[in-house]
Amino acid sequence: MLKIESTKLESYSSDHSTSPPVITMPRAFNAAHDLLERNILAGRSEKVAYIDDSGSYTYDDLKLRVNQSGNALRKLGLNMEDRVMIVHSDTIDFPAVFLGAIKVGIVPIAVNTLLTPSDYQFMMEDSRAKALIVASPFLDNLGEAIANSNHLEHIIVSGEPSPQHHHLQSLQSQSDGECEPAITSCDDTCFWLYSSGSTGAPKGTIHVHSSLAYTAELYAKPVLGIRETDIVFSAAKLFFAYGLGNGLTFPLSVGATTVLMSERPTPESVFKRLKDHQPTIFYGVPTLFGAMLANDNLPSRDEIAIRVATSAGEALPAEIGNRWTSHFGSQILDGIGSTEMLHIFLSNRPDDLRYGSTGKPVPGYELRLVDEDGQNVPAGELGELQIKGPSAANLYWNQRQKSRETFCGEWTRAGDKYSVDDEGFFTYGGRSDDMLKVSGLYVSPFEVEGVLVSHNAVLEAAVVGDEDEDKLTKPRAYVVLVDSSCATSGLEDELKEYVKSKLAPFKYPRWIEFVSELPKTATGKIQRFKLRQRTESE
């Protein structure tokens, strides 16, 4: 699908008349330059590109800020392939500095804003970033990491100025609005994202310039159906792989308008943006969709303009999807992506959707399910999910063994268990290391969780293994209720019988513990390992 045919910076081209689309990628290619110029050349200079909490910005405004940011980094002495860490909320300055760095050949590392000081120190030293761009509200939390850094040369604070450091907005205003792009190749390192670290230390995941284009052309346009007239809003932040595509790559690839929100996504903050800005595409995660539907202030169908929503991070329970469609009339396209593959490679689509499944492979990606010996499993049986596609990361930084274990030639291991039926729909079976063996048979925690959350008293559920008095593994469920005052032994018994009525009896949770919340990563994924640790300590 890839043709290399140029010696100077050019844009890629795509042919969507075939399936999968044919993407012609020039050798000399700069992703930031391409995303900006295709909109200016299409006559969108005065069209609104972004709306954040402070105002709106046209495509011309965005290009100016990107150019100023790139020039500012150059003036500080940063060179091609140097790395700059970005710890920033979702405002216009995130795409400005992220794309500004890429345009001049500097490698941005977008980092979660909700981490601990030790996490930042690890990432700073692991990446050897020469510069840090940090929004002022997060500066104090990075103080220890900055003080202990052996590689940082520049700290650039965005927002409220800090007398000890550079000020981003001042640097931008003092920099030229025209910026010559670096002549990078389609295979050059473009940016890093750190994995969530839910199963160990975070891993620096390295992506190339062409990967952004592939995710837009293979998923966003043909599957999601994004178009120039759309207004998009992503609850997932730009520093996530999911959010980066949702709020940057995809809308810029077609000239759409993006709504950004600095605060954390709660039902109330999301409702406000849905009503104030009327986005037509909304990107969420299962936990948020469930919380929204359970909220007393849920907007009516007529108050919002969503034509399609997407979900990723964890598999979407069928009950949540059905309730959403019943209330709003629109669909949630559940899919799965990963930091390693950059965005969604398996998804439901508007004309081919089945709630409770993760859909079918995105055209341009190949999927296979294998057993412990690497052999393909029959239809209906659980196997380890592996993916082959053009947006796969190059490797994990300074993690040779983990890179070899995950990136196996053209195939990438997802770390998830799936089954596929005769119609080609894939159904999630849990993380590979989360599977339980009960009475000699495998039990998918997600399958049990899906039944529990379909009960009208249950908001969220997580299932892990625990040992009974005979040292045999049985399911234990941690349950968050819609109304915590309903937590009684009677409800516990009712939920056990409810699961028995829906699944094979050996799968029901032998113990149910009511909790106020479940431990999650910042991406919304349930951290079952913490629940296992809790279970082992009791």
SVG drawing of the C-alpha trace seen along z (x, -y; Angstrom):
<svg xmlns="http://www.w3.org/2000/svg" viewBox="-36 -40 59 69">
<polyline fill="none" stroke="black" stroke-width="0.4" points="0.0,0.0 3.0,-2.3 4.8,-3.9 7.9,-6.0 8.4,-8.5 9.6,-11.9 12.8,-13.7 11.3,-17.0 8.6,-17.7 5.2,-16.7 1.7,-15.8 0.4,-12.2 -2.5,-11.3 -5.3,-8.8 -7.8,-6.9 -10.9,-5.9 -12.6,-4.2 -11.0,-0.9 -11.1,1.1 -8.8,0.6 -8.0,-2.9 -4.7,-3.2 -2.4,-5.7 0.5,-7.1 3.1,-8.3 6.0,-10.5 9.5,-9.7 10.0,-13.4 7.0,-14.0 6.4,-16.2 3.1,-15.4 2.6,-18.8 3.3,-20.7 0.9,-18.4 -2.0,-18.8 -1.7,-22.6 -1.1,-23.2 -3.9,-20.9 -6.4,-23.2 -4.9,-26.5 -4.7,-25.2 -8.4,-24.1 -9.4,-27.6 -10.1,-27.1 -7.9,-29.9 -10.9,-31.7 -12.7,-28.6 -12.7,-27.8 -10.2,-25.0 -10.4,-25.0 -12.7,-26.3 -11.2,-26.1 -12.3,-27.5 -10.8,-31.0 -12.1,-31.5 -12.0,-30.2 -9.2,-30.1 -9.2,-29.8 -6.9,-27.6 -4.8,-30.7 -4.6,-31.4 -3.5,-27.8 -0.8,-27.9 0.5,-31.2 0.8,-29.7 2.4,-26.5 5.0,-28.4 5.7,-30.7 6.1,-27.7 8.5,-25.9 10.6,-29.0 10.7,-29.6 12.1,-26.1 14.7,-26.7 15.7,-30.0 16.3,-28.2 18.8,-26.0 16.9,-22.8 17.7,-20.9 16.2,-18.1 15.6,-14.9 15.9,-16.6 13.0,-15.7 10.6,-18.0 8.2,-16.8 4.7,-18.4 2.6,-18.4 -0.4,-20.5 -4.1,-20.7 -6.4,-20.7 -6.2,-24.3 -5.1,-25.8 -1.5,-25.8 -1.4,-22.0 -1.7,-21.5 0.4,-24.7 3.4,-23.3 2.9,-19.7 2.7,-20.5 5.3,-23.3 7.9,-20.8 7.1,-18.3 7.2,-20.9 10.8,-21.8 11.9,-18.2 11.9,-18.2 10.2,-15.2 7.4,-16.0 6.5,-13.6 2.9,-14.2 2.5,-13.2 -0.5,-12.6 -1.2,-15.5 -2.5,-13.3 0.7,-11.5 2.8,-11.5 6.2,-13.3 8.0,-10.0 6.3,-9.2 7.4,-12.5 11.0,-12.0 11.1,-8.5 9.8,-9.7 12.1,-12.8 15.2,-10.8 14.1,-7.9 13.4,-10.1 16.4,-12.5 14.1,-15.4 16.1,-18.6 13.1,-20.9 9.8,-20.8 6.7,-22.7 4.3,-22.7 1.0,-24.4 1.4,-26.6 -1.2,-24.6 1.1,-21.5 4.4,-23.1 4.5,-22.4 3.9,-18.7 6.9,-18.6 9.2,-20.5 11.0,-17.4 11.5,-15.9 12.9,-19.2 15.3,-19.6 16.6,-16.1 16.8,-16.1 20.2,-15.4 19.1,-16.4 16.7,-19.3 18.1,-22.6 14.9,-24.6 11.6,-24.8 8.9,-26.7 5.8,-27.5 2.4,-28.1 -0.2,-30.4 0.8,-32.1 4.4,-33.3 7.1,-31.9 10.1,-34.2 12.6,-31.3 11.5,-29.9 10.7,-30.8 7.1,-31.9 5.5,-30.1 3.2,-32.9 6.0,-35.5 8.3,-33.2 5.5,-32.8 4.8,-36.5 8.5,-37.2 8.9,-34.6 8.4,-34.8 5.0,-33.8 6.6,-32.1 8.4,-28.8 10.3,-26.7 9.5,-23.0 12.2,-20.5 12.7,-18.0 11.8,-14.9 11.0,-11.5 7.8,-9.5 9.8,-7.0 11.4,-9.6 10.6,-9.6 7.7,-12.1 6.5,-11.9 6.4,-9.7 3.6,-8.6 4.2,-6.8 2.1,-3.7 -0.3,-3.9 2.0,-1.7 -1.0,0.3 1.2,3.5 4.6,2.0 6.8,-1.0 5.6,-3.2 7.2,-2.5 8.2,-5.3 6.3,-4.3 7.9,-5.8 5.7,-6.7 6.8,-8.0 5.4,-10.8 3.3,-8.6 1.4,-7.0 -0.9,-10.1 -2.0,-10.0 -2.7,-6.3 -5.0,-6.5 -7.0,-9.4 -7.3,-7.7 -8.0,-4.2 -10.3,-4.8 -11.5,-8.4 -12.7,-8.9 -14.1,-5.6 -15.2,-4.1 -16.1,-7.1 -17.2,-9.1 -15.7,-12.4 -16.1,-15.3 -15.4,-19.0 -18.8,-20.1 -18.3,-18.2 -17.8,-19.7 -15.9,-17.2 -15.5,-16.9 -13.3,-14.3 -13.6,-13.6 -10.3,-11.7 -7.4,-14.2 -4.9,-15.0 -2.1,-13.4 -3.7,-10.0 -3.3,-8.1 -7.1,-7.9 -7.5,-11.6 -4.7,-12.7 -6.5,-11.2 -9.9,-12.4 -9.0,-16.0 -6.0,-16.7 -5.2,-14.3 -8.8,-13.5 -10.4,-16.9 -7.3,-18.6 -7.2,-15.9 -10.7,-17.1 -10.9,-20.7 -13.4,-20.1 -13.8,-22.1 -12.6,-20.8 -13.9,-21.7 -11.3,-21.4 -11.9,-21.3 -9.2,-21.8 -11.0,-20.4 -11.4,-16.7 -14.4,-15.0 -17.4,-14.6 -21.0,-14.2 -21.7,-17.8 -18.6,-19.3 -19.4,-17.1 -23.1,-18.0 -22.1,-21.7 -20.0,-21.3 -22.5,-19.1 -25.2,-21.8 -23.1,-24.9 -21.1,-23.9 -23.4,-21.2 -20.7,-18.8 -21.8,-16.2 -19.1,-13.6 -18.4,-12.8 -15.6,-10.5 -15.9,-8.9 -15.0,-5.8 -17.3,-3.2 -17.0,-4.6 -18.0,-8.1 -20.9,-6.8 -22.3,-4.9 -21.9,-7.8 -23.6,-10.2 -26.6,-7.9 -26.9,-7.5 -26.9,-11.3 -30.1,-13.1 -29.1,-16.0 -28.8,-13.9 -29.8,-16.1 -32.7,-15.2 -32.3,-14.0 -33.3,-17.5 -30.8,-19.4 -27.7,-18.0 -26.5,-17.4 -24.5,-14.1 -24.8,-12.1 -22.2,-9.5 -20.2,-8.6 -17.2,-6.4 -15.9,-4.4 -12.5,-2.9 -10.2,-2.2 -12.2,0.8 -14.9,2.8 -18.3,1.2 -21.0,3.2 -24.0,3.9 -26.4,2.5 -24.7,-0.9 -24.8,-1.0 -28.4,-0.1 -29.4,-2.6 -27.5,-5.4 -29.2,-4.7 -32.6,-4.4 -32.2,-7.8 -30.3,-9.8 -31.0,-8.0 -27.3,-8.0 -24.9,-5.0 -21.7,-4.4 -19.1,-2.8 -17.2,-0.7 -13.6,0.0 -10.2,1.0 -6.9,-0.8 -3.7,-1.0 -0.7,-3.2 1.3,-0.8 -1.0,-1.0 -1.8,-4.7 -5.5,-4.5 -8.5,-2.2 -7.9,0.9 -11.0,2.9 -14.4,1.2 -18.1,1.3 -19.4,-1.0 -22.7,-2.8 -24.0,-0.3 -22.5,2.8 -22.9,2.6 -23.5,5.1 -23.4,4.0 -21.5,6.3 -18.9,6.8 -15.9,4.7 -16.9,5.0 -14.8,6.0 -11.2,5.1 -10.7,1.6 -9.8,2.0 -6.0,1.7 -5.4,3.8 -5.2,7.5 -6.1,9.3 -5.5,12.8 -6.3,14.8 -3.7,17.4 -3.3,19.9 -0.3,20.3 1.6,22.1 1.0,19.3 -1.5,21.3 -4.8,19.7 -7.8,20.6 -11.1,21.8 -14.1,19.4 -15.8,19.0 -12.7,19.8 -10.6,17.3 -7.2,16.4 -4.6,13.7 -5.2,10.7 -2.4,9.7 -2.5,6.9 -0.7,6.1 -1.1,2.5 0.8,-0.6 0.4,-2.7 2.3,-0.4 5.0,-2.0 8.6,-1.4 9.6,-0.2 9.7,-0.9 12.5,-3.3 15.4,-1.5 13.2,1.6 14.7,4.1 13.2,7.2 9.7,5.8 10.0,4.5 10.8,7.9 8.0,9.5 5.4,7.0 6.5,6.1 6.9,9.4 7.9,8.6 4.8,7.2 2.5,8.3 1.9,6.4 0.6,8.3 -2.3,6.5 -2.3,8.3 -6.0,8.9 -8.1,12.1 -10.8,12.1 -13.1,14.5 -14.5,14.1 -17.8,15.5 -18.7,16.8 -20.0,13.3 -16.6,11.7 -17.6,9.9 -14.9,9.8 -15.9,10.1 -13.6,9.1 -12.6,11.7 -10.4,9.7 -6.7,9.0 -4.5,12.0 -3.2,11.9 -6.8,11.4 -8.3,14.6 -9.6,17.0 -9.6,20.7 -12.6,21.9 -13.5,25.6 -11.0,26.3 -12.7,23.8 -11.7,20.3 -13.8,17.5 -13.6,14.0 -13.9,11.3 -15.4,8.9 -18.2,11.4 -19.2,11.5 -18.8,7.7 -21.1,7.2 -23.9,9.1 -23.5,7.3 -23.7,3.8 -26.8,4.8 -28.6,5.0 -30.3,1.7 -28.8,1.3 -25.2,1.6 -23.1,-1.3 -19.7,0.4 -18.2,3.8 -14.8,5.5 -14.1,9.2 -10.9,10.8 -9.9,14.3 -9.9,15.3 -9.3,18.6 -12.0,20.4 -11.3,22.5 -10.0,25.4 -7.5,23.0 -9.5,23.1 -9.9,20.0 -13.4,18.5 -14.6,15.1 -14.9,12.2 -16.8,9.1 -16.2,5.5 -19.4,3.5 -20.2,-0.2 -23.9,-0.8 -26.1,-3.5 -27.4,-4.2 -24.9,-3.1 -27.6,-3.0 -28.9,0.2 -25.8,2.2 -27.4,5.1 -26.8,8.8 -30.1,9.2 -28.9,7.3 -25.7,9.4 -27.7,12.6 -29.9,11.1 -26.9,10.2 -25.4,13.7 -28.7,15.3 -28.9,12.7 -25.5,13.7 -26.4,17.4 -29.5,16.8 -27.5,15.2 -24.3,17.3 -23.1,20.8 -23.4,21.3 -19.7,21.8 -19.1,18.2 -21.1,16.5 -19.1,14.4 -18.9,16.3 -18.2,13.1 -19.6,9.6 -18.1,6.6 -19.7,3.2 -17.2,0.3 -17.5,-3.4 -15.2,-3.4 -12.9,-1.2 -9.2,-1.8 -8.5,-3.0 -5.7,-4.4 -6.1,-7.9 -7.5,-6.4 -10.4,-4.9 -9.1,-1.3 -9.9,0.7 -6.7,1.7 -7.6,5.2 -4.1,5.9 -4.8,3.5 -8.0,5.4 -6.0,8.6 -3.5,7.1 -6.4,6.0 -7.9,9.5 -4.6,11.1 -4.1,8.9 -7.5,9.6"/>
</svg>
